[in-house]
């Protein structure tokens, strides 16, 4: 408390004011209060905050008692013309200010009670009243101090404080009327007018008098290319250069009408000038040549192309009609004269004609005189797969030798397809080749062997080949291929047996057939024709062989006793191929014995000496004979045919052994002569 505004009772601690407090100078006082118990040296302290409550002891104050403002009588209602401002040092309601107009000479003004803004409520005219005085009051919203709750029942408005301000508002008389256009904002001019042609008369009026009502004319914008000239005094608008509607068909000129007041007032008008067309432009096609394509076999009326031309003119001068000029193939098409759409007039066949070059597609406008131009049409007919591949022949026959190597080309097939592109690309394949001996190159049509051929196994192959194109629907055609396998001398003759046995009676006359040998050759023709001959073992030409039939026969008389068998090779003297092939077989000829030789004793006489004393059964001698024949013809039987009347001897018929059967008696018989027969 540096200013000593407060005191405190030292015994009871009651704080009292000693001086007048001022809320506006200090609204809060902070006191530090100390306390001591007896003579204790210990002090305690506390902080006491005292708020100084405001009372309405200050009035609102304007910075001046009078003021002056000048406004134009053209200001619209709602315009703020003055702001009144007063200040009140009090706070809260005591410092809140309300503004009002204390004395109203006119209802032309109002004031915002909170902000003090003075607004026009209606238009004021200097001709009626040139000056207004407003008395503006500033009043606070204060109330007396609250000493008792019972005193809150009412607030005496006389306790509020106020201040006033006199404001003089002067209305100026100024150039308050702008020129007003009377002429039309739209005008028309032909594009072929001469320079200096009068296009439009611009007229504006200003109700002001004198200089304020004098109007001049100017072009503000829209005349960048300086196509027009505007007389600023008369308002006459003329052409300054030649016009071209196709370059610019509309001009939007911003024209200002300006009075001579101060400040000058003005009005603007957008004057639209439409340039009217003259048929001075020739139609131009968007393309010099139209290239398009259409599928063949379509029904008439198929869309082909839409030609389009532009004519920079307008109206009938730009309305175009299209047509096809007569020429080769034009009858296949027709054109919509209005839209320029070209459609087919008949079904097209690419194979008959693939490209139509129509020399003239014409268009002309409807101006007077009419103008026209032409364009070229090139229509390509797109292929449809409407043709099957066709072989040059319905059937093919070829002969090949059987010794071709695997993979050898034997025949080149060719099929043609009138279609184009993939539709005309021919692919080849083989069907019905159950032996799998051949294949075909799918692109070239070349038939090749897929394995070794053997005429002796199969001498002829018949199969079908297919030619198909690469389209979705795979139309195809077939042809029959017959391959005849020509023989190659690759098989040697082969005997039915490698070893033959045969027999022949001796003594047969020459040319007697003995045996027929057989050999086969799987080859054909000369390669399979067999010729027989004797290779060896027939040095004396005892036998001969039929070279064609293989019959072996005697060539001389055979004598078993001379040669009983013959063993020799028979040469299958080759087939007649080139080179000749051959094979051999062995033949054994046995000569059968004929009983043409008698037995012959080894000695014509046998002389035997025996003692008379030999016992019965003793072997006396043994005779022996030989027979050149064989077999049973050479089996000899012996017999005593004479000299054994008394039976002293017996003869073994098989062995020829002579044995004693009776006692000999020299004195009785000293000699026996036996005749023995060999049969």
Secondary structure, 3 states (H helix, E strand, C coil): CCCCCEEECCCCCCEEECCCCCCCCCCEEEEEEEEECCCCCCEEEEEEEEECCCCCCCCCEECCCEEEEEEECCCCCCCEEEECCEECCCCHHHHCEEEEEEECCCCCEEECCCCCEEEECCCCCCCCCCEEEEEEEEEECCCCCCCCHHHHHCCCHHHCCEEEEEEEEEEECCCCCCCEECCCCEEEEECCCCCCCEEEECCEECCCCHHHHCEEEEEEECCCCCCEEECCCCCEEEECCCCCCCCCCEEEEEEEEEECCCCCCEEEEEEEEEEECCCCCCCEECCCEEEEEEECCCCCCCEEEECCEECCCCHHHHCEEEEECCCCCHHHEEECCCCCEEEECCCCCCCCCCEEEEEEEEEEECCCCCCEEEEEEEEEEECCCCCCCEECCCEEEEEEECCCCCCCEEEECCEECCCCHHHHCEEEEEECCCCCCEEECCCCCEEEECCCCCCCCCCEEEEEEEEEECCCCCCEEEEEEEEEEECCCCCCCEECCCEEEEEEECCCCCCCEEEECCEECCCCHHHHCCCEEEEECCCCCCEEECCCCCEEEECCCCCCCCCCEEEEEEEECCCCCCCCCCCEEEEEEEEECCCCCCCEECCCCCCCCCCCCCCCCCEEEECCEECCCCHHHHCCCEEEEECCCCCCEEECCCCCEEEECCCCCCCCCCCCCCEEEEC
